[in-house]
Amino acid sequence: MMRTLVAALVTLGDPGTLSGGYLYHRRLAELAAEQNARLLFVSVPQRPFPLAMIDAPGVLRATRRRAAHVLVLDSIAAAFLGPWLAAFGSPLPMVGMLHQPPGGIDHGPVRGTLQAALDRLAYRRAQRLLLASDLLAIQMREGISRPERLFVLPPGRDVAAAPAEAPADVRQGRQAAFLSVGNWVERKGLLSLLDAFARLSPRAATLHLVGDTRTEPRYAARVQARLGQSDLIERVVVHGPLSTQEVAALYVACDAFVLPSLKEPYGTVYGEAMAYGLPVVGWRAGNLPFLAEHEREGILVPVGNVERLSEALRQLADDPLLRQRLGDNARRRAESRPTWREVAQRFFEHLREVFLASQIARVGGDRFD
């Protein structure tokens, strides 16, 4: 049996950040020992774009100092290593782990275009590219060399082994409780959600918001101002960031999940909600149409149509049988997706295959030198 596989995952900034990609990596690190592996984090320092490129040589040297067998390149760090990798190659066999398309999803057109080119420079050096969704696979096949390197590896459907104790009375005497999980950034559509929710009868539902409120301070200030208006007073519960166990408890307790996000390369929280039997509501955008079918596992609304979003929420608040039907379908569909343990097994199998292939190629090359 092969010795313990050591992989160095190059990411950007704090690996403890609360967002889908970082959480994905931490779950894999937690499960690595079961796969006779270790996943170590090496971070590119966060600097104004594109200054972090100057850190690329030191970051790559750090992967060697960690005695790693394979380098895993997180898509949010790819641009900063791209020029160096293009010029000198990777010190280790390399696998790309993509949670966003080239250029990212939160940047303006100038940075997005430049970053996309830098990202693709880095990906040319990868033996395999692991993609977090079918949507990303479609986006990456356009203009990618050797598309046979692409493999879809979505997040696990399970949130936590044991949910925390469910909160008492999440409906607060109303007909239903809606849950939304997402950091307060503009692309998550929180202001649209609040405008749609405000149109409901005050007795229709209680809305629970989970996520980091400090990610985009200016946008968060707008959300806070909207929450303070009279049509939302005492109708919305702001939880802030919660542990996975606490989020799982809210999935158990609430009646439906809503997140009108404009850009979700995967949308981990939709899949988690579905696994707990919640119907999902959101814009017909990003990866959501790959996860849920309109009026089967949830309600998908045309992008930007706040009136239709409000009507979807009203339907679910007024009709418990509709919630049950959509929720049951959502759970069944979610159960066809892998658990985190299965994702970890496939992830480390990919890394091990890339490492072993590199060893064979090196021995073969030496033999003919």
C-alpha positions in Angstrom: 0.0 0.0 0.0 1.3 3.5 -0.9 2.6 5.6 1.9 0.5 8.5 3.2 -0.2 10.9 0.3 0.6 14.5 1.2 -1.1 17.2 -0.8 -0.4 20.9 -0.5 -3.4 23.0 -1.3 -2.5 26.5 -2.4 -5.3 28.9 -1.6 -5.8 32.7 -1.0 -5.7 34.2 2.5 -7.3 32.6 5.5 -8.4 28.9 4.9 -10.9 29.4 7.8 -12.9 31.9 5.7 -16.7 31.2 5.7 -17.5 30.5 2.1 -18.3 27.5 -0.1 -14.8 26.9 -1.5 -13.0 27.2 1.8 -15.6 25.0 3.5 -15.2 22.4 0.7 -11.4 22.2 1.3 -11.8 22.0 5.1 -14.2 19.1 4.8 -11.7 17.3 2.6 -8.9 18.0 5.1 -11.0 16.6 7.9 -11.6 13.3 6.0 -8.1 12.9 4.5 -6.9 10.5 7.2 -9.6 8.0 6.2 -8.0 8.0 2.7 -4.5 7.6 4.0 -3.7 11.2 3.0 -3.1 14.6 4.4 -4.2 17.9 3.0 -2.0 20.9 4.0 -2.9 24.5 3.4 -0.4 27.0 1.9 -1.8 30.5 1.5 -1.0 33.3 -1.0 -1.1 36.5 1.1 -4.1 38.7 0.3 -2.9 41.8 -1.4 -4.5 44.2 -3.8 -4.7 42.6 -7.3 -2.3 41.7 -8.9 0.4 42.3 -6.3 0.2 38.8 -4.8 2.1 37.6 -7.9 5.3 38.6 -6.2 4.6 35.9 -3.6 4.4 33.0 -6.1 8.0 31.8 -5.9 7.8 31.7 -2.1 4.5 29.9 -2.1 5.7 27.3 -4.5 8.9 26.7 -2.4 6.6 26.3 0.6 4.8 23.4 -1.0 8.2 21.6 -1.3 9.1 22.4 2.3 5.9 20.7 3.4 7.2 17.5 1.8 4.1 17.3 -0.4 3.6 14.8 -3.3 1.0 16.8 -5.2 0.1 20.5 -5.5 -3.6 21.4 -5.5 -4.2 24.8 -6.9 -7.4 26.6 -5.7 -9.0 28.6 -8.4 -9.1 31.8 -6.3 -5.2 31.7 -6.2 -4.6 30.5 -9.7 -4.0 33.9 -11.3 -1.3 34.8 -8.9 0.8 31.7 -9.8 -0.1 31.7 -13.5 2.9 33.6 -14.9 5.4 31.8 -12.7 3.9 28.4 -13.6 3.9 29.3 -17.3 7.5 30.2 -17.2 9.0 27.6 -14.9 6.4 24.9 -14.4 5.2 23.4 -11.1 7.7 21.9 -8.6 5.2 19.1 -8.1 2.5 17.3 -10.1 -0.4 19.7 -10.1 -4.2 19.4 -9.9 -6.5 22.4 -10.3 -9.5 22.6 -7.9 -12.0 25.0 -9.5 -14.9 26.6 -7.6 -15.3 29.5 -10.1 -14.7 30.1 -13.8 -11.5 31.8 -15.1 -11.7 35.4 -14.1 -13.8 34.8 -11.0 -17.3 36.0 -10.4 -17.0 39.0 -8.1 -14.8 41.4 -10.3 -15.4 44.1 -12.8 -14.7 43.5 -16.6 -11.1 44.8 -16.6 -9.9 42.7 -13.7 -12.1 39.8 -14.8 -10.5 39.7 -18.3 -7.0 40.0 -17.0 -7.5 37.4 -14.3 -9.1 34.9 -16.7 -6.0 35.0 -18.9 -3.8 34.5 -15.8 -6.0 31.7 -14.5 -5.7 29.8 -17.8 -1.9 30.2 -17.8 -1.9 28.3 -14.5 -4.4 25.6 -15.6 -2.2 24.7 -18.6 0.3 23.2 -16.2 -2.3 21.1 -14.4 -2.5 17.3 -15.1 -6.2 17.4 -14.0 -8.8 20.0 -13.3 -11.4 19.1 -10.7 -14.6 21.2 -11.1 -17.2 21.8 -8.4 -20.2 21.7 -10.8 -21.6 20.8 -14.2 -22.0 24.5 -14.9 -18.2 24.9 -14.5 -17.5 22.0 -16.7 -19.5 23.6 -19.5 -17.7 26.9 -19.0 -14.3 25.3 -18.9 -14.8 23.2 -22.1 -14.8 26.4 -24.1 -11.2 27.1 -25.2 -9.6 24.6 -22.8 -6.8 22.4 -24.1 -7.1 18.7 -23.4 -10.7 18.7 -22.1 -10.1 15.1 -21.0 -8.4 16.6 -18.0 -11.8 17.9 -16.7 -13.6 16.0 -13.9 -16.7 17.1 -12.0 -16.4 16.7 -8.2 -19.4 18.5 -6.5 -19.6 19.2 -2.8 -21.0 16.6 -0.5 -24.7 16.8 0.3 -24.4 16.3 4.0 -23.9 19.3 6.2 -22.9 17.9 9.6 -22.8 14.5 11.2 -25.1 15.7 14.0 -27.1 18.9 13.8 -27.2 21.2 16.9 -30.4 21.4 18.8 -33.1 23.0 16.6 -34.1 26.5 17.5 -37.5 26.8 19.2 -40.4 28.2 17.2 -38.6 29.3 14.0 -42.0 30.3 12.6 -42.6 32.7 15.5 -46.4 32.1 15.2 -46.5 32.6 11.4 -47.4 30.1 8.7 -43.9 29.2 7.6 -40.2 29.8 8.3 -37.9 30.6 5.4 -34.1 30.1 5.6 -31.4 31.9 3.5 -27.7 31.1 3.9 -25.2 33.3 2.3 -22.6 36.0 3.1 -23.8 39.5 2.7 -22.4 40.2 -0.8 -24.3 41.8 -3.6 -24.4 38.8 -5.9 -26.4 36.8 -3.3 -29.4 39.1 -3.9 -30.3 39.8 -0.3 -31.9 43.2 -1.1 -34.1 41.6 -3.7 -35.1 38.9 -1.2 -36.0 41.5 1.4 -38.1 43.5 -1.0 -39.9 40.3 -2.1 -40.4 39.1 1.5 -41.7 42.5 2.5 -44.6 42.1 0.1 -46.0 39.2 2.0 -48.6 39.4 4.6 -46.9 40.1 8.0 -48.5 36.8 9.2 -47.2 34.7 6.3 -43.7 33.8 7.3 -40.5 34.5 9.3 -37.2 34.9 7.4 -33.9 33.6 8.9 -30.7 35.0 7.5 -27.4 33.2 8.1 -24.0 34.4 6.8 -21.1 36.8 7.4 -22.4 40.3 7.5 -19.0 41.9 7.1 -17.8 40.6 3.8 -18.9 43.7 1.7 -19.3 46.5 4.3 -21.0 49.0 1.9 -23.5 46.4 0.7 -24.1 45.2 4.2 -24.9 48.8 5.3 -27.7 48.8 2.6 -29.0 45.5 3.8 -29.1 46.7 7.4 -30.9 49.9 6.4 -33.5 47.9 4.5 -34.0 45.6 7.5 -34.7 48.7 9.6 -37.7 49.8 7.5 -41.1 49.3 9.0 -42.3 46.6 6.6 -39.7 44.2 7.9 -39.5 45.0 11.6 -39.7 41.9 13.7 -40.2 39.7 10.6 -36.5 38.8 9.9 -34.0 37.1 12.2 -30.3 37.8 11.5 -28.2 35.0 12.9 -24.8 36.0 11.4 -22.2 33.3 10.8 -23.0 29.9 12.4 -21.3 26.6 12.7 -22.2 23.8 10.3 -24.1 22.1 13.2 -26.1 25.2 13.8 -26.9 25.7 10.1 -27.9 22.0 9.9 -30.3 22.6 12.8 -32.0 25.5 10.9 -32.3 23.2 7.8 -34.1 20.8 10.0 -36.4 23.4 11.6 -37.4 25.6 8.6 -39.9 25.0 5.9 -38.2 26.3 2.7 -34.9 27.7 1.5 -34.5 30.9 -0.6 -31.4 32.5 -2.1 -31.8 34.7 -5.2 -28.2 34.6 -6.1 -27.0 35.8 -9.5 -23.8 33.8 -9.7 -23.3 30.4 -8.0 -20.7 28.2 -9.7 -22.2 25.4 -7.6 -24.4 26.7 -4.8 -23.5 24.3 -1.9 -26.3 25.6 0.3 -29.0 24.7 -2.2 -27.8 21.1 -2.3 -27.6 21.0 1.5 -31.1 22.4 1.9 -32.5 19.8 -0.6 -30.8 17.0 1.4 -32.8 18.1 4.4 -36.1 18.0 2.4 -36.5 21.8 1.8 -37.9 23.2 -1.4 -35.5 25.7 -2.9 -36.3 29.1 -4.3 -34.0 31.3 -6.4 -33.2 33.0 -9.6 -33.0 30.8 -12.7 -29.2 31.5 -12.8 -25.9 30.0 -12.1 -25.9 26.3 -11.2 -29.3 26.2 -9.6 -31.0 24.9 -12.8 -28.6 22.0 -12.7 -29.6 21.2 -9.1 -33.4 21.7 -9.1 -36.2 21.7 -11.6 -38.9 24.4 -11.5 -42.0 23.2 -9.8 -40.4 19.8 -9.0 -37.8 20.4 -6.3 -38.4 24.1 -5.9 -39.5 27.3 -7.7 -37.0 29.0 -10.1 -37.8 32.6 -10.9 -36.7 34.8 -13.8 -33.6 36.9 -12.8 -34.6 40.2 -11.2 -38.3 39.6 -11.1 -39.0 40.6 -7.5 -42.8 40.3 -7.9 -42.5 36.6 -9.1 -40.0 35.9 -6.3 -42.6 37.3 -3.8 -45.3 35.2 -5.4 -43.2 32.0 -5.0 -42.7 32.8 -1.3 -46.4 33.4 -0.9 -47.3 30.1 -2.5 -45.0 28.2 -0.2 -46.1 30.1 2.9 -49.8 29.4 2.1 -49.6 25.8 1.0 -48.0 23.2 3.3 -48.9 20.4 0.9 -46.9 22.1 -1.9 -43.9 22.5 0.5 -44.1 18.9 1.4 -44.3 17.7 -2.3 -41.4 19.9 -3.4 -39.4 19.1 -0.3 -39.8 15.3 -0.8 -38.7 15.6 -4.4 -35.8 17.7 -3.3 -34.6 15.2 -0.8 -34.9 12.3 -3.3 -32.8 14.2 -5.8 -30.2 15.2 -3.3 -29.8 11.6 -2.2 -28.5 10.8 -5.7 -25.5 13.1 -5.0 -22.4 12.0 -3.2 -21.7 12.5 0.5 -18.6 14.3 1.7 -17.0 11.0 2.5 -17.6 9.8 -1.1 -16.3 13.2 -2.4 -13.1 12.9 -0.3 -12.5 9.3 -1.6 -12.8 10.5 -5.2 -10.7 13.6 -4.6 -7.7 11.7 -3.1 -8.0 9.0 -5.8 -7.5 11.7 -8.4 -4.5 13.1 -6.5 -3.0 9.7 -6.1 -3.4 8.8 -9.8 -1.7 12.1 -10.8 1.2 11.5 -8.5 1.7 7.9 -9.6 1.5 8.9 -13.2 4.2 11.5 -12.6 6.4 8.9 -11.0 6.0 6.5 -13.9 6.8 9.3 -16.4 9.9 10.3 -14.4 11.2 6.7 -14.3 10.5 6.3 -18.0 12.2 9.5 -18.8 15.3 8.6 -16.8 15.4 5.2 -18.5 15.9 6.9 -21.9 18.1 9.8 -20.9 
